[in-house]
Amino acid sequence: MTKAKETEMAIGKITPKQFKESIIKHLNSTFGTDINKASKKAWWNATSAALNEFVYDRLSQTQKTHFEKDTRAVHYFSLEFLMGRLTGNNLHNLGLFETAKKALTELDIDINTLVDEEEDMALGNGGLGRLAACFIDSLATMELPAIGYGIHYEHGLFRQEFKDGHQIERPDSWREYGNPFEIRRPESIQDIPVYGYVETKFNDAGKVVKEWHPGRIIKGVPWDVPVVGYSGKTVNVLRLWESRATNFFNWDVFNSGGYHDAHKENVESETISKVLYPNDETDAGKELRLIQQYFFCACSLKDIIRRYKRAHADDWSNFSAQVAVQLNDTHPAIAIPELMRILVDRADMDWDQAWKICRETFSYTNHTLLPEALEKWSVRLFEKVLPRHLEIIYEINRRFLESEVDAKWPGDNAIKSKLSIIEEGHERMVRMGNLSVIGSNKVNGVAEVHSALVKSDLFPEFNALWTDKFTNVTNGVTPRRWLKACNPALSKLIDKTVGDQWPTNQEILRDLDKKADDAKFQKAYMDIKHENKVALTKVIKELTDVDVDPSAIFDIQIKRLHEYKRQHLNLLHIMALYRRLLQNPTMDMVPRVFIFGAKAAPGYKLAKDIIYAINKVADKVNNDERIGGKLKVVFLPNYRVSLAEKMIPAADVSEQISTAGKEASGTGNMKLALNGAITIGTLDGANIEIAEEVGEENVVIFGLTVDEVKALKKQGYNPWDYYYGNEEIKAVLDWFDTDYFTPGKPGELSSIKNSFLDGGDPYLCLADFESYSEGQKEIEAKYKDKKGWARSAILNTAYMGKFNSDRSIQDYVDRIWKLKSCTVK
Ligand SMILES: *Cc1c(COP(=O)(O)O)cnc(C)c1O
């Protein structure tokens, strides 16, 4: 019997008829309407309520079991959780999807239309936030005791619209009409201090103690989102904190006549959880952001300690045995001095003992080597917002430099200034990366090549000091959302071929390799791909009004817009192809549709210019009768999880073309390959491991390697050499200065040409252009060989087992968390 079916039995063998009755009951008594009047939203709400009856039952069962067994748990601290929609996922994970589908069909409702009613929960920017979402899915599926901690943003990542080709940002109001998958827990509210000053005093024993007199207290209200594991046995929680004002009022300041001073410059309490910062891979360094970070870390630690004390009272000796905290990037690094503050100032513990607990508790995941993403806060800001934490950081730093660093490199001030948490200079800064490494038990990168670079280039001295601290955990994605739920037709074919246990054991898909050359299986597999492309064609028409042919190659690049990801390299090649077609309209070419999805950070000028340029080129190309529809370009607005779920099953080609050494791992590459897209990519991030797993003949690799990039930069890279050395590059770049794509407005696209030439082409697009163009020819040649292509696509699905987030979590468990699973009855 399959796991999913077992679950349906375990949760009461509900029939479609019973599910239908439950929906109708909720329509009536929970939402005050009936089957004749109900709006689409009401139907969705009622279905969610019917489903939640099972969710909440398993949630309390899970919490009860974890409490009774007093299990060690991991606490995943992340400023972002890019959850997407939950209805379909929860139905699938409970094994209720088919039941619900039948129930709704009897009510004359299409389940796919119904789930489209749900707004995405977009509490994240991109890969980092989506990784957190995949990880909590895996943790629950693997029956591991875990809590996700983050912020309950009122507005998630902005909604993107295009106006005349330009990106416009609109607020995201994901919970405007309520959200059935979250519960407020006012019984667990926390008070969080910020601002103010520190008083140095002597306690009764004559010891120097520090007392922080905060300038403001913020209330943290928890919202719990149930995280349903596949099979539905374990339901963990994602606990998100909403900020509220307290009745606290600073009478001291008020009485001394400083009413306005009491408010001035202070970030208002309720704005703290208002909005997610929309910067991906860049750091804004704003006061509100630091307060967001501290706010959710402080709430979460208090929550953890409250729970710990329920079982262990004031005995701290088991704390680090019970509590593991994973820091998703440096964003929650402030949790380290916060735990020190709690232990030293509040629990009166001595420093060494407190520091030992801290270091055993925390581990840190590094997500990027890009300098613009490495967080630093000015000492001045720290002093204002978190004065006591600054003192603690100084003390952590002093002890670290004077004992550990000096022991290894006696008297070496150069190394000390490099490893110091404080960066000296025009403005003194707190380096959150150094703090994270110093305060953690383990530090991991997110793909083999990235972890190697973390050791060799980012933190070489730390690695020399503590070799065992650094490790790798290659990222993964959950096959439940990214194959089973998003590609039901392919999932059913797989079930028929290798059985239906693969969602919890992706290695089973390996057996599909036996069918890779089987003509019947190839046809079934490629027919499904075609149907998925037909479905996407309709979405494209709705969103862009462009008609595309589903028999063309669907070539997809979906990810945040960033120079290092090189959407503009893709654009250069599209323009070159267009130019070749104009010069030779009868050129033999398999029709291709280039499909983009990407949001640019609102303040990232060049990224927005690239979006505009792609849209303008698309306009021209799509309406040019001379090229006979061989080339189409579409940019789908508002890329997000639910749109990814519609695009990925329809992809033939996956564009993973970052400059080698810049993409830490990538996870979009994994989702696309799993669904049978062939990767054209550089040897960067997890692409390297994907190529190893699926075989060199089933991907197209191009471009400079990490070492070649380093060598070229060292030798002195000059983009003008490529401009003058390659006639096609020159012609395409010069095109940007004309009004060919922006009639009557020459120069509108010039910033892109400038970035390649005067701007120095920092991401080496011109250096990689020729190799990329050759790679694209190889893609076309492969596609013409229908059988060869089908074989490669099938083998991609078959050999992606490693990139399952369950495997990532198992690596974290083995190498970092030392966690045991816990069966919930
Ligand atoms: C997977 C995913 C990403 C990450 O994509 P990369 O190609 O790895 O950068 C970003 N946004 C969304 C919505 C995703 O689903």
The ligand as an SDF file (V2000), in Angstrom:
LIG
                    3D

 15 15  0  0  0  0  0  0  0  0999 V2000
   13.3320   28.5240   -7.1310 C   0  0  0  0  0  0  0  0  0  0  0  0
   12.9380   29.9340   -7.1310 C   0  0  0  0  0  0  0  0  0  0  0  0
   13.9200   30.9230   -7.1590 C   0  0  0  0  0  0  0  0  0  0  0  0
   15.4020   30.6190   -7.2160 C   0  0  0  0  0  0  0  0  0  0  0  0
   15.7940   30.5090   -8.5740 O   0  0  0  0  0  0  0  0  0  0  0  0
   17.3350   30.5150   -8.9940 P   0  0  0  0  0  0  0  0  0  0  0  0
   17.2800   30.2120  -10.4560 O   0  0  0  0  0  0  0  0  0  0  0  0
   17.9730   29.4110   -8.2280 O   0  0  0  0  0  0  0  0  0  0  0  0
   17.8610   31.8450   -8.6840 O   0  0  0  0  0  0  0  0  0  0  0  0
   13.5170   32.2360   -7.1570 C   0  0  0  0  0  0  0  0  0  0  0  0
   12.2030   32.5800   -7.1500 N   0  0  0  0  0  0  0  0  0  0  0  0
   11.2440   31.6430   -7.1550 C   0  0  0  0  0  0  0  0  0  0  0  0
    9.8180   32.0750   -7.1770 C   0  0  0  0  0  0  0  0  0  0  0  0
   11.5670   30.2960   -7.1380 C   0  0  0  0  0  0  0  0  0  0  0  0
   10.5910   29.3780   -7.1150 O   0  0  0  0  0  0  0  0  0  0  0  0
  1  2  1  0
  2  3  1  0
  2 14  2  0
  3  4  1  0
  3 10  2  0
  4  5  1  0
  5  6  1  0
  6  7  2  0
  6  8  1  0
  6  9  1  0
 10 11  1  0
 11 12  2  0
 12 13  1  0
 12 14  1  0
 14 15  1  0
M  END
$$$$
